[in-house]
Amino acid sequence: MLSALRSQSNHTSGPQYRTFLELLLVSAPTATVCCVFLLINSIMIVTLRSKPVFRESSCYILLLNLLLVDTMQIIVTQLFYFLSVCRVRLTYPMCGFLESIADLLTSISPLTLELMSLERYVAVCHPLRHATITTIRNTRMGIVMVWAFGLVDTLIEALLLLEFPFSDLKTLLMNDACSDLTMNLTHSSNLYKKVSTGVLFVSAATVIMSSYVRVALEARSASVEKASAQKARNTLLLHLIQLSLCMCGTVHDPLITEIAKVLERKILMQIWNVFYVFLVLVPRFLNPLIYGLRDKTIRTLLMYRICCRQTLKVNVN
């Protein structure tokens, strides 16, 4: 992203963002939104760890894993944002390490959404086997497999980056700010990232849509509780929307880079902030909205912690 801003700033006169006040005005709105999201996500995480009913349910265990990933993604993306705004240049190894963490977290989210969709599918379409399939042990094994797959994918990307002749560089200090685009140093690494990202999101979308169709068809059956099936179908639809927003976040940097070629820097920064909030931060905040407002058990505890009302009755074991 910053590479686009810098290339355009060469055509403008005067220094950019020299004073602390200018930096504050640029970063304050997104930082405020980020802090609010982090606060609510943190409260949600504490809520899910506070009661046995959450710790012993596969649905809530998967939700907790997704919330942890979303929270870490908010922190990492905000770090990249500050590095870009402040024009901090990193070394290639440091940038590669941060990008590896970001790529790992990016791959974990859609994979976890797949598991959550399958759990809803089993709950509605195979209710008698739900308790035996979605045990705590199986759920934790699924989470371990998701993280293992993400780690392998990230490791492959890191190994492909080693093809770049770093020894020929005069310095390991990057010319541009650390970003997803600046670390696509070789054709093979760039190609692998595009293919792996495409396969990841297509597979997640296929699983979620297939689960949605099966649940919708099952909802017409007389043997299924209508309210439960309708709620599961709405949840799967929201998962699909969330996956779409996460996918939009992956094209955030390339999209801004293209826009930077035709717009002035001042307008570009405003568009960047809007895209950053709605394409990067908002998708990481949907889980508290999806579950915190729709799930009665979570909603009671969540409102109790957010509002700090000691008089609110919480009847959860």
N, C-alpha and C positions, 0 to 999 in steps of 0.2 A: 504494500500500500504506500509506504513512504517513498519508495522509488518513483512512483508516479508523481507524488507531490514534489519531490525534489527536481525531477526533470522539468516540471512546469515552473518551479520557482526560479529556474535559470532564466526565464523570459520575463520575470518581474523584477522590479527594482526595490532595493531596501532590504534590511534583514527581517526575518520572520520570527515571531515569538521569542524576542530577546528577553523581555522582562518577565518576572514572576507573575505579574498581573495578567499578561497576555496568555501565559500557559494556564493559569487558573481559569480564565474565562473559556478557554477551549475545552479543558478537561473536566470542569466542574459538573456540567449537566450529566455526562455519561457516568462520571464517578458517583454521583448521587444516586442515579438509577441502579448502578452496580451494587452500591452499599445496601440499598433497600432490598434488592433481590437476594443478596447474600444473607441479610438478616432473616428474611422470611424462610429461605431455604434452611438456614441453621436451626430455626425454631422447629421447622418440620422434621428435621433429622433428630433433634432431641425428643420430639414428640413420639417418633417411631421407635425410639430406644427406651421409652419411659414405661411401657406397659407390656406384660407377657403376651397379650392378645396380638400385638404387632410383631413381637420377636418370634412367635411360633406359627405365623401364617406365611405361606410361600408368596402370596400376593404382596404383602407388606415388606417382606425381605427383599424382593426384587425392586420394589419401589425405593427402598432405602439405598440399594446399590445405585440406582439411577440418579437419585438425589445427590449422593456423594460425588458421582461423576459430573453431574451438572454444576455442582458447587465448585469443584476443582477447575472445570472449564471456564467458569466465570472469572475465577482468580487468574488463570493463565492468559485468557484473552485480554483482560484488563491490564495485565503486565505488558503484553505486546502493544496495547494501545498507548500506554504511558511511554514506552520506549520509542514509539513512532512520533508521538507528539513532541517529546523532549529531544528527538533526534539523537538518541543514544546508539552508537554503533558497537556491536559485539564482535567477538572473534567467531570464526566459522565453527569451531568445536562447541562453544557455548550456545550459539544459535541452533546448531544441530541438536544439542541436548534438549533445549526448550521446545523445538519443533517436534522432536520425538515424543515428548510428553503430550503435546497438543494433538498429534496424530493418534496416539494411543487412546486418549480420551474421546476423540471424535469417532473412533471405530467402536468403542464400548457402548455408546448411547444407542445406536440402531440395533445392535445385537441384543442388548437388554430389552429393548422394545419388542423384539421378536419373542423372547422368552415370556414376557408379560402377556403378549397376545396369545401365545400357545396355552398359557395358564388359564386365560379366560375362555378359550375354546374348549379345553378339557372340562372346566367347571360347568359349562352349559351343555355341551354335547355328550359328555361322559361323566355325569355327576356321581354315579356309583363308584367310579374308579378314580375320581379326583383326589380323594384322601390318600390312596395308595401310590398314585403317580407323583403328585406334587408334595412329597414329604419334605421336611426341612433338609434332610441329607441330600436328596435329589436336587433341591433348589440350590443349595450351596455348591454342589458339584457343577450345576449348570453355570453358575456365576464364575467359578474357577475356570471352566472351559472357555467362557467368553473372554476373560482376562488373558488366558493363555493364547487364544487366537489373536487377540489384539497385540500382545507382546511379540508374537512371531511375525506378524505383519509389519510392525514397527522395526523389528530387527532386520528384516529383509530390506526395507527402505534405507536403513542406516548403512548396511553393507553395500548397497548399490551406490551410495554417495562416495564410498571409498575409491571408486573408479576415477574420480576427479583428481587431477594432478596438483594437489595442494603444495607439493614440494617446489613447484615452479613459481609459486607466488612470492612476491617480495615480503609480504606480511600477511598474517592470518586475519588481520582486522578487515572487516567487511566494508565495502564502499557504500552500501545502502543499509537501511535498517533491517533487522531480522524479520523475515516474513516467510510465508509458505512459498511465495514466488521466487524470492532470492535464493532459496535453498534447493531449487530444481536445477542442479548444476550439470547433470548429465542427461542425455536423451533416455537412457534406460530407466533412471530413477523417475524422470518425469512421466514416462509411459506407464511404468508400474503403478505409480500413484493414481493416475487417471483410471486405469483398469481396475485396480483394487477398490477404489472409492465407488466406481460404477457398479461393480459386482456386489459390494456391500449393501448399497442402498437399494438396488434392484431386488436382491434376495430378501431384505427386510420388508420392502413394500409388498412383495409376493406373499410372504408369510402373513402379514397383517391383513391384506385384502382377502386371502383365502380363508383366514379365520373369521373375518367379517361376513363373508358369504355363507359359510357353514353355520355360523350363529344365527344369521338372518333366516336361513332356511329352517333351522331347528326351532326358531321362535314360532313358526307356523304350526308346529306339532302340538298336539293336545297334551303330550306327556311332559312338556317343559313349562316351567313357571314363566309366565309372560313378562312380569316385571323384571325378574332377574335377567332374562334374555335381552330385554330392551336395554337395560342398563349396561350389560356387557357389550352389546352392539354399539351403543353410544361411546363407550370407552375405547373400543377398537377404532372407531371413526376418528376420535380425538388423537389416538396414537398415530394414525395415518397423516393427520394434519401436522402433528408435531414432527414426524419424520420428514415431511415435505419442507417444513421450516428449517430443520437441521441441514437438509440438502441444499437449501438456498444459502445457508451460511458458508458452505464450501466454495461457492462462487463469489463470495463477497469481495475478495481481493482482486480477482481478474475483472470483475464488473467495475469496480472503482478505478482500476487502471485504465480501462477503455474510456470511462467518463472523463478522466483527467485530461484526455487529449483534446477535448472540445470545450471545457468549462474553465472559468477563472478559479484561482486558488480559494478565494473567500467562499464562493458558492460551493466549490468542491468539498470544503471542510464541513459545511452544513449538511450536505448530502451524505458525506462519510459518517457523521455522527448519527444521522437518522437510520442509515443502513446498519450501522454497528449495533444500535439499540434493538431494532426490529428483526434483523437477520441473525444476530449473534447472541445477544443477551436474552431477548424475549423467549426463544425456544427453550432456554435452560430454566426458565421460570414457570413453564406451563404445568409442570408436575404438581406443585403445590395448589395450583388452580384446579387442575383436573381432579385430583384426589382430595385436596383439603376442603374444597367446597361441596363436592358431590358425595363424599363418604361421610355419613353421619357420625361414625365413631371418631374419625380423625378431626372432623370439623369442630366437634365439641371441645376436644383438647386443644386444638390449634387456636380457636378463638379465646379459650381460657388463658393461654400463654401470651397471645398477642395483646389482648385487652387488659391482662393482669387483673382480672376481676376475681377476687377471692370468694365472692358470693355465688359464682357460677357453679352449678352442681355437675360433677363429672362422674358418671356411673359406668366406668370402665374398669374391669379387673386388671 
